Each structure stands twice: as structure tokens, then as C-alpha cells.
Amino acid sequence: MDDNYQTYLNRVVRMAKLPEAYRTQVQHIQESYKFHSDSGVKQPTPFPGYTLITPPAAEDKCNSAFYNQLQLYQEELLKLPIDSGLIVPLPTASLHLTLADLIWDSAFLHTSEKNPQFTEELNSHLTLAFQQYQQLISSEKQPISWQLLGLIVMPRAVGIGLIPTDISCYEKIIQFRRSIYQNPNLISLGIEQHYHFTAHITLGYFGEISADLDRSKLASIFSDFNQKWSGDTREFLIHRVELRKFDDMTHYYRQPDWASLDF
């Protein structure tokens, strides 16, 4: 399902660089169900599941300079002349790159209720899958380098898109995803691929979208904002991936013995 290298570059660069792409994207934005209003304040909605991500920003010392810059990026994004409730920011400590979504929400609740040993089996199968993948890349073990590309607008969120520094860095991640989504043991647990890979770090979700939102103006604001940061191509190192659990979109946690892989 994932793109080849050149198709990925063409698609993501278009998303983050072309003004007409912003104009198209903002026509489809909608309020995220991952947050809800409580006495006028946006609160995270329960949304449990498991995922495979890089260490969250608060724990990722290798990319601390990158995340410091991303925090500034998020702060500037929230200062844009747009409706104050349009973007619900995520805690900077929880920012991360998702390498493979696993299972979430109703599918997770149904599966874990039906199989009380789900967590143990998921961890066991992932540990084996990571070991098998590591054997394939053992001679090339080194951090995988991607670069900041720019702001991308998704139907329910905004984030920073990333592109690989070369084809090798891309193929290693795609090979990793195949080792998860084409793994019979994981498939038997209900793990399946739902999306093409679009490397991004989510900065916030869309909150209140007024009926009279000027979407053309919003597209121009996003495009101009992106131009301001267009010269920033700093590096993000994918050096580790971990099994993490989440109860909502603001916090990702794990047990010490859960599966992890150092690239």
C-alpha cells in the first residue's frame, strides 16, 4: 500500500509546498472527534489503543534541538490571525513520529475484551518481528535521517511533514512497516494497515470550525506561514521505535519490557 520513493516525495512535497494544495486541503477540514468541549474548554476524548512511535519529545534526547524548534513552530502557528479555537495544540512533550498505527478505539476495545491476553501476545509478536527485522539490517545499523519539509494540513489535524534524506532512509522505514503489516501473527490479532505512510509530527487537531470560516483566507495564511519557515530543513533522526499505549491523543506510555527496536 505504501508509495515507492519518488511517488512519496512528489505527494508530500506537493502537500507542504504548493499554495493550491493548501486551498484544496482546507476545503475538507473538519472538527476532530479526538477532542470535545467541556465548559468551553477543549479536553481530550477517550481514544485508547496501541501504536509504534519514536520516543516522545520529552524522552528523545537525540532530537532535542529538533523538538525545541518544533515548539517554536507550534507557538507561531497558534499566533496566526485565525479563530482562537480552530487549532487545539498537543502537549509538546508528547510530540512524536508514528511509524506504524496498530489498533485503536472500538477495534481495540472489542479485541482486548475478546482476548484478555491481547497485550501480552501483541508484545510477544512485536518483539519477534523486531528481532527478525534487525537481522535483516544488522550490517547497516545506523540512525535513519529524515528532514523537516513544512506544514501539512490533514482533514482533522495540522502537522509537520518529513521527507527522507535519501532512498535508503525511506526504504528502511517501508521495510519496517511491511514487517508489521504483513506479519501473520500480528494480522491474527487484528493489526492491519489502513493508511499510506505520510511521515509527519502532529502539532494540533482542528477544534471549533465556524460556519462562516473563510477557507480561502485560511489557505493563504497557512501558505504564507509555511513560506516563513521554508529554509528550515533540519534533520530528524529515526533511531528508535517503541510499542506505546495511549488512552487519548495527549500521552503515550509503555512498560519497560515492551517491544522496542534501535535502528
LINBEL-V311971 format. One record per backbone hydrogen bond with DSSP energy under -0.5 kcal/mol. NH is the residue of the N-H (numbers start at 1). CO is the residue of the C=O. E is the energy in kcal/mol with one decimal. If there is no record, write none. Layout:
{{NH CO E} {NH CO E}}
This chain:
{{8 4 -2.5} {9 5 -2.3} {10 6 -2.5} {11 7 -2.3} {12 8 -2.7} {13 9 -2.5} {14 10 -1.5} {15 11 -1.8} {16 12 -1.8} {17 13 -1.5} {18 14 -1.6} {19 17 -0.5} {21 18 -1.0} {22 18 -1.4} {23 19 -2.0} {24 20 -1.8} {25 21 -2.8} {26 22 -2.6} {27 23 -0.5} {27 24 -0.7} {28 25 -1.6} {29 26 -0.6} {30 155 -2.7} {32 206 -2.8} {35 32 -0.9} {36 43 -2.8} {38 41 -2.7} {41 38 -1.5} {43 36 -3.3} {45 34 -2.6} {47 247 -3.3} {49 246 -2.1} {50 103 -2.5} {51 244 -2.3} {52 100 -2.0} {53 51 -0.6} {53 242 -2.0} {54 97 -2.3} {57 95 -2.3} {58 93 -2.1} {59 56 -2.4} {60 56 -1.0} {60 57 -0.6} {61 59 -1.3} {63 60 -0.9} {64 61 -1.3} {67 63 -2.4} {68 64 -2.2} {69 65 -1.8} {70 66 -2.0} {71 67 -2.1} {72 68 -1.4} {73 69 -2.2} {74 70 -2.6} {75 71 -2.4} {76 72 -2.4} {77 73 -2.1} {78 74 -2.0} {79 75 -0.7} {79 76 -0.6} {80 77 -1.2} {82 80 -2.7} {86 83 -1.8} {88 86 -0.5} {88 205 -3.8} {89 87 -0.7} {90 203 -2.5} {94 91 -1.5} {95 92 -1.1} {98 96 -0.5} {98 200 -0.7} {99 52 -2.4} {99 97 -0.5} {100 52 -1.8} {102 50 -1.2} {103 50 -1.5} {105 48 -2.6} {107 104 -1.1} {108 104 -1.0} {109 105 -2.6} {110 106 -2.6} {111 107 -2.4} {112 108 -2.9} {113 109 -1.6} {114 110 -2.0} {115 111 -2.2} {118 115 -2.0} {121 117 -2.6} {122 118 -3.0} {123 119 -2.5} {124 120 -2.2} {125 121 -2.7} {126 122 -2.4} {127 123 -2.5} {128 124 -1.9} {129 125 -2.4} {130 126 -2.9} {131 127 -2.0} {132 128 -2.3} {133 129 -2.3} {134 130 -2.7} {135 131 -1.6} {136 132 -1.1} {137 133 -1.3} {138 134 -0.6} {140 137 -2.1} {141 138 -0.9} {142 140 -0.6} {142 263 -1.7} {144 238 -2.1} {145 143 -0.5} {146 236 -2.6} {147 163 -3.3} {148 234 -2.4} {149 161 -2.8} {150 161 -0.9} {152 159 -2.9} {154 152 -0.5} {154 157 -3.1} {158 204 -2.4} {159 152 -2.1} {160 201 -2.2} {161 150 -3.2} {161 159 -0.6} {162 199 -2.4} {163 147 -2.1} {165 145 -2.1} {170 166 -1.3} {171 167 -2.8} {172 168 -2.0} {173 169 -0.9} {174 170 -2.2} {175 171 -2.8} {176 172 -1.7} {177 173 -2.4} {178 174 -2.2} {179 175 -1.8} {180 176 -0.8} {180 177 -0.8} {181 177 -3.0} {182 178 -2.2} {183 180 -1.3} {184 182 -0.6} {187 183 -2.6} {188 184 -2.0} {189 185 -0.5} {189 186 -0.9} {190 187 -1.6} {191 186 -2.1} {192 102 -0.7} {201 160 -1.9} {202 200 -0.6} {203 158 -2.4} {204 158 -1.6} {205 88 -2.3} {206 156 -2.2} {207 86 -2.9} {208 85 -1.6} {210 208 -0.6} {213 210 -1.6} {215 213 -1.3} {218 214 -2.2} {219 215 -2.3} {220 216 -1.8} {221 217 -2.3} {222 218 -2.6} {223 219 -2.4} {224 220 -2.7} {225 221 -2.4} {226 222 -2.3} {227 223 -1.8} {228 224 -1.4} {229 225 -0.8} {229 226 -0.8} {230 227 -1.2} {232 229 -2.0} {233 231 -0.9} {236 146 -3.2} {238 144 -3.6} {238 236 -0.6} {239 237 -1.2} {241 261 -2.3} {242 53 -2.7} {243 259 -2.5} {244 51 -2.6} {244 242 -0.5} {245 253 -3.2} {246 49 -2.3} {247 251 -0.6} {248 251 -0.5} {251 248 -0.7} {253 245 -2.5} {258 255 -2.0} {261 241 -2.5} {263 239 -1.7} {263 261 -0.5}}
